[in-house]
C-alpha cells in the first residue's frame, strides 16, 4: 500500500513505500541500500508499464521467476541471490491461490523484492 504524502517535498518511489508491510522496519536503511539503484528500479517500473498497460498504483500483471531473475541479473547492479528469489516466489507469493507467480504492484513490489533478493534484508 502506498502511503499518502502530506507535504509537497520532493520524493521518489522509495519515499512512498510502506516498508512495514513487507516486514522491513528499518525504512531508512532500506532506502539507503536502494538509493544507488533508484535508476534501475525506475527503469523496471517503466519497462513493466510498457508491457501493454498503463502504470497505475494497482496490481496489473504477472512476471514469473525466470523473468525476474533475468531482469535482476541483467542489471548487474548488486549480487542477486537466485535461491532467495526462488524461495520468495515458490513459498511466499501467490496469484489467485497458485504459488510461483505474483500479481505485482508497480510502486511497492519491485523495490521490496529487489531489496530482499539483494540479501540486504
N, C-alpha and C positions, 0 to 999 in steps of 0.2 A: 504494500500500500504506500502510495506517495504522500508524504506529509504536506500540509498546507504551508505555504510561505507567508509569513505575516508582515514582512517588510520588503522594501524594494532593493535590497542589496544584491549585488551580482552573485550568481550561483551557477553551478553546473550539475550534471546528473548525480554526482556523488553527494551533493547537498540535499537532494530531495528524497533520498532513500531512507526508509525506516529500518535501519540495520537490525534493530532488535527482533524484527520479525524473522530474521534468519539466524537468530541465536548469536549475533555479533554485538556484544555490549560495548566494546572499545571502538566507538564510532570514529573518533579522531585518529586512532591507529589505523583503522581500515581505510579512511580517506587518505592518510599519508602514504600507505602502501600503494594504493591505486592511483594516486595523483600523477606519477610519471607516465602512467599508461592510459590517461584520460583520452588522448587522441585515438588510441586503438579501440577503446570502449565505444567512443562516439562513432568511429568507423563501423564497428559491428552493428550498432543501432541503425545507422543509415543503411547498411547492407541488408539487414533484416527487413527494414521498411520498404526496400525496393523489390521485395520478392512478390509483389502483386497486390499489396495492401498498404494503406496509409499507416504511418506510425502514429499510434494513439496510446494513451495510457490505459490499455486493457490487453487482455490476452488476445493474441491474433494468429499465432502459428506455431508449428512444432518443428524442432530440429532433433534429429536422433544423435546418439552418442558419437557415431563416426563423423558426422558433420561438425559437431562441437570440437572434437579432437583435431580435425583438420583446420578449423578456424584458429584455434589456440596455437597449434604448432606453427602455422604459417606466420603468426605474429612474431614469434621468436623474441618476445619482449621479456618473458620470465620463463622459468622452468615450470612446465605444466605436468602434474602427476596424472597420467592416464588412469592409473589404478584408482586414485581418489575420484576422478571424474566418472569412471565407470561405476564405482560404488554409489555415488550420488544418484546416477541415472537408474541403476538397477534396484537400489534399495529404498531410496527416499522419495523419488519423484514419480508421480503418476499422471496419466492423461486419461480421463474417463475410466478410471479404475484399472488401466493397463500400465504395468510398470515398464520402464525403459524409454519413455518419451515424456515431454513436458510441454504444456501449453504456457508459453513464456510471456511474461510482462516485460515490455520493452525497457522501461526505466529502472527496473529493480533486478530482475533475474540475471541479466548478463553481468552486471558488475558484481553481484553477490557470488555467482557461480565462479567467476574469474578469480575473485579473492580467495575462495575456498580451494579451488583447484590449483592455485599457485602455491599452496602449502604455507600461506601466510597466516592462516587461521589457527 
